[in-house]
Amino acid sequence: MRITVLVENTSLSDEIIAEHGLSLYIETGDRKILFDMGQSDAFLKNAEKLDLDLSAVDFAVLSHGHYDHGGGIKAFLSVNKKAPVYLTETAFGDYYNASDKYIGLDKELEGNERLIFVDGVEELCANCTLYTCNEKERVYGTEPYGLSVLTDGELKPDGFLHEQYLLVEENGKRILISGCSHKGVLNIAEWFRPNVLVGGFHFMKLDPEGEGKADLKRYAEILMNYGTQYYTCHCTGEEQFAYIKKLMSEKVEYIRSGERINL
């Protein structure tokens, strides 16, 4: 299995575009998968530079309903004429950031027949399954960091029921792909106990030089207990990654636009 980072906040080279967001191209033994599409068509441009044909993607997955992961849906549908895009039933909710700015998806796409709305557990093929985990107990508390959802005319803290995770089981490994881990990367590691976890940890609001240092230390220690190999990016934050890297050593790596990892 190979994962190519099409878009991330940072880049391996000046030739590959970086933007705040995430898009991963996943090649299993028999499937080509697009996981998230960044906030623009940058993932398409990078795919071309990396000699990847996104028209051949078998299916796409949207991790959650934020623009920096789903802003490129329209661009993907324009170059790939067959692949369904799997997203949760609440992906087109009214989502806002801490400044009350709308950060949701383009509502004009909601009725597109290529979009497949799922909830709970959805088997996509023999070794690929989507999970929302909305029914599971969050053993570790989660913090929305000001992110909200408009409900009954009122902005309320987002519970991230629109977030889902892709589990790929191949060659005896359980590989979990997460977008931002808004339900808590500690909870996700506990629920799945994967061999490999790829995605953002949403640590970027924790100051490793201030009050967030103790939390980051505790989180790193807990993550180390699972024997999982972590590849993180995007909303983890570079400074936050640098701090947990000192604690987790080779158990955690940072992945950037243009990078390929073989699992």
C-alpha positions, -999 to +999 in steps of 0.1 A: +000+000+000+013+035-009+000+069+002+009+101-017+003+134+000-013+155-027-019+186-005-008+196+030+000+229+047+037+224+038+056+210+008+087+190+001+097+214-028+088+247-044+074+228-074+046+212-053+018+234-040+011+237-003-021+250+011-040+248+044-058+215+039-053+179+032-056+155+003-042+119+001-040+095-028-041+059-016-031+029-037-040-005-022-035-038-039-067-034-060-080+001-055-071+037-061-086+060-035-088+098-030-091+108+006-101+145+010-096+171-017-080+201+000-096+236-004-090+242-041-078+224-072-042+224-059-044+186-054-051+181-091-021+203-101+002+184-077-012+150-089-002+160-125+033+170-114+036+137-095+024+117-126-008+105-109-040+100-129-070+110-107-094+101-135-086+065-126-096+068-089-121+042-080-138+061-051-132+092-030-138+098+007-145+131+024-134+129+060-157+158+072-176+188+061-149+216+062-138+236+032-101+227+036-109+191+030-138+193+007-132+225-013-118+205-042-149+182-046-161+200-077-126+199-093-124+162-087-158+155-102-147+174-133-117+152-140-131+119-127-163+109-144-170+076-125-159+076-089-185+080-061-176+104-033-186+091+001-194+116+028-215+116+060-252+126+060-244+158+079-214+168+058-233+198+044-241+212+078-236+249+086-201+249+101-182+279+114-148+287+129-141+307+161-145+340+142-180+329+131-168+325+095-185+298+074-160+270+069-184+244+054-189+229+019-203+245-012-240+239-008-245+239-046-230+204-047-253+188-022-276+173-048-249+159-070-257+123-079-221+112-075-222+121-038-231+091-016-242+099+019-234+073+046-237+070+083-224+045+109-204+017+092-201+015+054-181-013+036-167+002+004-149-029-008-135-061+007-107-044+027-119-008+030-145+004+055-158+038+067-167+045+103-182+075+119-179+061+155-207+085+166-221+057+188-188+051+206-179+066+240-153+093+239-131+081+267-109+112+263-125+146+263-125+166+231-122+204+227-139+221+197-116+251+199-143+275+189-156+255+160-193+254+158-224+243+139-256+263+133-284+244+149-320+258+152-307+292+144-280+292+171-243+285+169-234+256+192-201+238+198-195+213+170-196+176+181-181+166+148-208+140+140-199+147+103-165+132+107-156+097+095-125+075+092-113+050+066-099+017+077-079-003+052-070-038+061-042-052+039-013-076+042-021-082+079-021-045+088-048-022+100-042+012+085-065+040+096-068+073+077-082+103+095-086+139+083-084+160+114-093+136+142-118+161+156-133+134+178-099+131+195-069+112+182-066+095+216-102+082+212-095+071+176-064+052+187-084+036+215-113+026+192-093+012+164-059+003+178-045+004+143-010-007+132-007+026+113-026+059+118-024+086+091-039+121+095-041+153+115-041+153+153-057+188+158-030+198+183-023+232+166-041+252+193-019+238+220+012+260+228+042+237+234+060+266+251+030+274+273-001+259+289-004+233+261+029+217+269+016+194+297-013+183+275+010+175+245+033+155+268+004+135+282-012+129+247+022+117+233+026+093+262-009+079+257-004+075+219+028+056+226+009+029+245-008+016+214+022+004+195+009+023+164+031+040+138+018+076+133+021+098+102+007+132+110+002+165+092-020+195+086-039+205+119-013+189+142+009+220+138+046+221+130+057+233+165+034+209+182+048+181+160+084+191+168+076+188+205+059+154+204+086+141+180+111+145+209+089+123+230+078+097+204+109+095+183+105+073+153+069+064+162+057+096+146+066+113+113+053+144+096+042+141+060+041+170+035+028+178+000+046+156-025+057+129+000+051+092-006+050+066+021+050+028+016+032+007+042 
